């Protein structure tokens, strides 16, 4: 990737006044959180793990839930730290031009990096909360994980006894319309959309890219692999996200 491509995109970013960022799993891999379908992805290495993310299997099979709770206790996200890519994006917010940060990730690393939680739209929910499927009670995930560490293998809701799961969107589970509407509306209000580390194949979120383009925004895609949206982008920056974003956003490249 040519340095002048980054310089051109950086110029657009510096002149933008309503930047919308869309992030996928690729931005978190440098923090030690594997993606799902990549060569070292969670489901690539362990296809059975996909059942734990499918609501029908999760609700119907206690063994699937037990395996899911074991996986949650040991998840790499609990010790992961924001990387150079996450921290570079904070520079956009500090300049006062970040309109919204739409993320497909559930790890909470954008907030840990320093983003205002009010600007982060978590379209697939967050693994940092637990929710009851029966009564809808929500609480910090650590509450349930402490019970698992103490010996419970499938901790029921303390309020109603119902099945608990992470407050994330599983396969077969409906997205939250208000959250998706907010994300799509933000995309139409952008003057620059920056799509980072997403395959841009999961809808409706991937639709934010053409929506922004049709509304007149410039589109910049940063990803290690090709995406179906590359042909409509104004710039495609291919390579390491942890190296490209600091150069693009003007943030320091070293890890803290």
C-alpha positions, -999 to +999 in steps of 0.1 A: +000+000+000+014+034-011+021+060+015+004+086-007-029+066-004-027+071+033-018+107+029-048+113+006-072+096+030-057+115+059-064+148+041-100+138+037-102+128+074-087+161+085-112+181+065-142+160+075-167+173+101-189+143+107-169+111+107-186+078+112-164+048+119-176+012+114-154-015+130-153-053+128-134-081+143-102-072+124-094-043+147-093-065+178-071-093+166-040-074+175-053-073+211-053-111+211-090-116+204-095-140+175-121-135+148-146-161+141-141-174+105-105-164+098-076-190+096-072-189+133-109-180+141-129-194+169-152-214+147-124-225+123-105-241+151-136-254+169-167-258+148-188-270+177-183-236+193-207-221+168-236-239+186-228-217+216-236-187+195-268-201+181-298-192+203-319-223+195-290-246+206-282-224+236-317-224+250-324-261+243-292-278+254-278-274+289-245-289+277-241-262+251-248-236+279-222-252+302-196-251+274-205-215+267-200-205+304-166-223+305-156-204+273-168-171+288-147-175+320-116-182+299-123-156+272-092-136+260-112-103+262-110-101+300-072-095+298-071-079+264-061-042+261-069-017+234-042-018+207-028+010+184-058+008+161-083+014+189-063+042+204-057+059+170-095+063+166-098+081+198-078+110+182-108+115+158-131+119+188-107+143+206-108+165+175-145+168+180-155+153+146-165+117+155-202+116+147-206+079+157-186+047+161-206+017+149-190-016+160-198-052+152-175-062+181-188-072+215-155-068+234-158-033+247-123-023+237-134+010+221-147+022+254-116+010+272-095+029+247-112+062+258-142+066+236-173+082+250-197+053+254-226+075+242-209+076+207-204+039+205-232+019+188-228-018+196-250-034+170-243-069+183-244-061+220-217-065+246-201-095+263-195-073+293-232-077+304-253-108+312-290-109+305-319-132+314-338-146+285-370-148+305-373-116+325-347-094+306-327-086+337-293-072+329-262-070+351-224-069+347-211-102+333-187-105+362-216-112+385-224-144+366-188-154+360-181-152+397-208-178+402-193-201+375-159-198+392-175-207+425-188-240+410-221-233+391-219-246+356-251-229+342-260-200+366-297-192+364-311-157+368-311-146+404-344-127+399-366-153+381-345-185+377-345-181+339-317-189+315-289-163+313-266-155+284-243-127+274-260-096+263-250-102+227-269-110+195-267-147+189-275-164+156-313-167+153-318-138+177-333-106+164-313-075+162-325-045+183-344-023+158-336+010+176-299+002+176-298-007+139-319+024+131-295+046+150-265+031+131-281+035+097-291+070+104-256+079+115-242+065+083-265+088+062-253+118+082-216+112+077-194+132+054-167+105+057-172+068+066-142+048+078-148+010+076-122-009+095-115-046+100-149-058+088-157-083+061-186-061+052-207-092+045-230-092+076-262-073+070-279-051+078-247-034+092-227-038+060-255-017+044-241+014+062-214+017+036-235+021+005-259+042+025-232+067+034-219+067-001-253+074-016-257+103+009-226+119-004-199+107+021-164+096+011-158+060+020-124+047+032-119+010+038-091-003+060-088-041+059-063-069+055-084-087+029-107-076+000-143-068+008-174-067-014-176-029-009-141-021-022-154-011-056-175+017-042-148+030-018-130+062-025-099+046-010-090+011+001-060+008+025-049-028+026-025-039+053-020-040+091-048-021+108-024-014+138+000+003+114-024+021+091-047+037+116-020+056+136-007+070+103-042+079+091-054+094+123-022+110+134-020+090+166+013+076+181+022+042+166+038+027+197+019+007+223+014+023+257 
